[in-house]
Amino acid sequence: MPAWMWLFYATIGALYVAGHCFRLLRHLALCLRKPKDLRRRYGSWAVITGPTSGLGWSMAMELARAGLNLVLVGRDPAKLQDVSDKIARCHGVQTRTVVFDLSLVSTAQGDEAMRRLREAIEGLDVGVLVNNAGVNKPGALYLHEVEVESLMRMVRVNLQALTEVTAAVLPGMVQRRRGAVVNIGSGSTLAVPSFPLYSVYAATKRYVAVFSKNLYVEYKSKGIDVQCQAPFFVATRMVSSAVRDKWLSPLVPTPDA
């Protein structure tokens, strides 16, 4: 091999290795730096869907611990009130609740709930939106074995509702030129090449990932950060007890973790 060709390939290889090292160092820097003051960086209020259990409960408590007031969006008024009372008691921040069955989005009832959500956030300095609510049941079934309405409910919650809630909150962020949107995706779309028997669920979460990536590009220049978190197995009700308590339990983190 001529010396110039050897030098060319060595340079390409060095640049490739340097690129990976730079990304690794960037991630290490993110892990080591102090947490952001979310209230100062983004705003004093956060909206979170599905806050009554699992990841949603833990994220709501963490946002309240960071000093953010919360708009809690869920379908069960009693559970929403319980979370609201616990947050006020433990962290002393303000809360508002919006009863919204996200599976009814794009229906008359869903339109009314969306109107209530817009009223609830009107005039608030909403700096953070967490689209956490999601449905993964029915699962572990072939497509032809599932009632179509159950699948469409999953699509409405995981895909349509996430889109409509984001569209409702973004205008205020654009006006204030700051904000953060955190969408909860799934490792089923990133960590594995396919997720059979959960085809519709995985497809909706793939939408979340692509939607988030494009929103990030669209709104970065407007001061808005967009992020897709993609957890795999987490010890919530969405994960079967066999995974949560038995053979994979050492590898399954709690929502708080």
C-alpha positions in Angstrom: 0.0 0.0 0.0 1.4 3.4 -0.9 2.4 5.6 2.0 -0.2 8.3 1.1 -3.0 5.8 1.1 -1.9 4.4 4.5 -1.9 8.0 5.8 -5.3 8.7 4.3 -6.9 5.7 6.0 -5.1 6.4 9.3 -6.5 9.9 9.3 -10.0 8.7 8.6 -9.7 6.2 11.4 -8.3 8.8 13.8 -11.2 11.2 13.0 -13.7 8.4 13.6 -12.2 7.5 17.0 -11.9 11.2 17.9 -15.6 11.7 17.1 -16.7 8.8 19.4 -14.3 10.0 22.2 -15.8 13.5 21.9 -19.4 12.1 22.3 -18.3 10.1 25.3 -16.7 13.1 26.9 -19.8 15.2 26.2 -22.0 12.6 27.9 -19.6 12.4 30.9 -19.7 16.2 31.2 -23.5 16.1 31.3 -23.4 13.5 34.1 -20.9 15.4 36.2 -22.2 18.9 35.9 -24.6 20.4 38.4 -28.3 19.9 37.6 -30.1 22.8 35.9 -32.3 25.1 37.8 -35.4 24.2 35.8 -37.5 27.0 37.2 -35.0 29.6 36.3 -34.1 28.1 32.9 -37.6 27.2 31.6 -40.4 28.6 33.8 -42.3 28.3 37.0 -44.9 25.7 35.9 -44.8 22.2 34.5 -47.6 20.2 32.9 -47.4 16.4 33.2 -49.8 13.8 31.9 -50.4 10.5 33.7 -49.0 11.7 37.1 -50.9 9.3 39.4 -48.6 6.2 39.2 -45.3 4.8 38.0 -43.0 7.1 36.1 -45.5 9.9 36.1 -45.8 10.0 39.9 -42.1 9.9 40.3 -41.5 12.7 37.8 -44.2 14.9 39.2 -42.7 14.6 42.7 -39.2 15.3 41.3 -40.4 18.4 39.4 -42.2 19.6 42.6 -38.9 19.0 44.5 -37.2 21.2 42.0 -39.6 24.0 42.9 -42.0 23.9 39.9 -45.7 24.3 40.3 -47.7 21.6 38.5 -50.6 21.1 36.2 -51.6 17.5 36.7 -53.5 15.9 33.8 -55.2 12.5 34.2 -58.5 10.6 34.0 -59.2 9.8 37.7 -60.2 12.9 39.7 -59.7 11.1 43.1 -56.2 10.0 42.2 -55.3 13.4 40.8 -56.5 15.0 44.1 -54.4 12.6 46.1 -51.2 13.4 44.1 -52.0 17.1 44.4 -52.4 16.9 48.1 -49.2 14.9 48.5 -47.2 17.4 46.4 -48.6 20.4 48.3 -47.9 18.7 51.7 -44.4 17.6 50.8 -43.1 20.4 48.6 -45.3 23.4 49.1 -45.8 24.2 45.5 -49.0 25.1 43.7 -51.0 22.5 41.7 -53.9 22.5 39.3 -55.7 19.4 38.1 -57.3 18.7 34.8 -59.5 15.6 34.4 -58.8 14.3 30.9 -59.3 10.8 29.7 -56.7 11.0 26.9 -58.3 8.0 25.1 -61.2 10.3 24.3 -59.1 12.7 22.3 -60.7 13.9 19.0 -64.2 13.2 20.4 -66.6 15.7 21.8 -65.6 14.8 25.4 -62.0 15.0 24.5 -62.4 18.5 22.9 -64.1 19.7 26.1 -61.2 18.3 28.2 -58.7 20.0 25.9 -60.6 23.3 26.3 -60.3 22.9 30.1 -56.5 22.2 29.8 -56.0 25.4 27.7 -58.0 27.3 30.4 -55.9 25.8 33.2 -52.6 26.9 31.6 -53.8 30.3 30.3 -51.6 33.0 31.8 -49.2 30.5 33.5 -45.4 30.5 32.9 -45.4 26.9 31.7 -41.8 26.0 31.2 -41.9 22.2 31.1 -44.3 19.7 29.5 -43.9 16.0 30.3 -45.9 13.8 28.0 -45.8 10.7 30.1 -49.3 9.1 29.8 -49.2 5.9 27.7 -51.0 2.6 27.1 -49.3 -0.7 26.3 -52.3 -3.1 26.7 -53.5 -5.3 25.2 -50.1 -6.8 24.6 -48.4 -10.1 24.0 -51.0 -10.9 21.3 -51.1 -11.2 17.6 -52.8 -8.3 15.8 -55.7 -10.4 14.6 -56.5 -11.5 18.2 -57.1 -8.0 19.5 -60.2 -5.9 19.3 -59.6 -3.0 17.0 -61.1 -0.5 19.5 -58.4 -1.5 22.0 -55.7 -0.8 19.5 -57.2 2.5 18.5 -57.4 3.5 22.2 -53.7 2.9 22.4 -53.1 5.0 19.3 -55.2 7.8 20.6 -53.4 8.0 24.0 -49.8 7.3 22.8 -49.9 9.3 19.6 -52.9 11.6 19.1 -53.2 12.9 22.7 -49.5 13.5 23.0 -49.6 15.6 19.8 -52.6 17.6 20.8 -51.3 18.4 24.3 -48.0 19.4 22.9 -49.7 21.7 20.3 -51.7 23.3 23.2 -48.7 24.1 25.3 -46.1 25.1 22.7 -47.6 28.5 21.7 -46.9 29.9 25.2 -43.4 28.6 25.2 -42.8 30.2 21.7 -44.1 33.5 23.0 -41.8 33.4 26.0 -38.9 32.0 23.9 -38.1 29.3 26.5 -39.4 25.9 27.5 -38.8 22.1 27.5 -40.9 19.3 26.1 -40.1 15.8 27.4 -41.8 12.9 25.6 -41.7 9.4 27.1 -40.9 7.0 24.3 -39.8 3.4 24.7 -36.7 1.2 24.5 -38.8 -1.1 22.4 -38.2 1.2 19.4 -34.5 1.7 20.0 -32.9 -1.0 22.1 -34.2 -4.0 20.1 -34.7 -4.5 16.3 -38.3 -5.5 16.7 -40.9 -5.9 19.4 -43.4 -8.6 18.2 -46.8 -9.1 19.8 -46.6 -5.4 20.8 -46.6 -4.1 17.2 -49.0 -1.2 17.6 -47.4 -0.1 20.9 -43.9 -0.1 19.4 -45.2 1.7 16.4 -46.8 4.5 18.5 -43.6 4.9 20.5 -41.6 5.1 17.3 -43.8 8.0 16.3 -42.9 9.7 19.6 -39.2 9.3 18.9 -39.4 10.8 15.4 -41.9 13.5 16.4 -39.5 14.5 19.2 -36.4 14.6 17.0 -38.1 16.8 14.4 -39.6 19.1 17.1 -36.1 19.6 18.5 -34.9 20.8 15.2 -37.9 23.0 14.6 -37.9 24.8 18.0 -34.3 24.9 19.1 -33.9 28.4 17.6 -36.9 29.5 19.6 -35.2 28.6 22.9 -37.2 25.4 23.4 -35.5 22.1 24.2 -37.3 18.8 23.1 -36.2 15.5 24.4 -37.4 11.9 24.0 -36.7 9.6 27.0 -36.7 5.9 26.0 -36.9 3.7 29.1 -37.0 -0.1 28.6 -38.2 -2.2 31.5 -39.2 -0.1 34.6 -41.0 -1.5 37.7 -44.4 -0.1 36.9 -47.8 -1.6 36.2 -47.0 -1.6 32.5 -44.4 -4.3 33.1 -45.5 -7.8 33.9 -44.9 -9.2 37.4 -42.6 -11.9 35.9 -40.3 -9.2 34.6 -40.8 -6.9 37.6 -40.4 -9.3 40.4 -38.5 -12.4 39.2 -36.0 -13.2 36.4 -35.1 -9.6 35.4 -35.7 -7.8 38.7 -32.0 -6.9 39.2 -32.0 -5.1 35.9 -35.4 -3.3 36.3 -35.1 0.1 38.0 -37.9 1.6 40.1 -39.6 4.7 38.8 -37.9 6.8 41.4 -34.5 5.6 40.3 
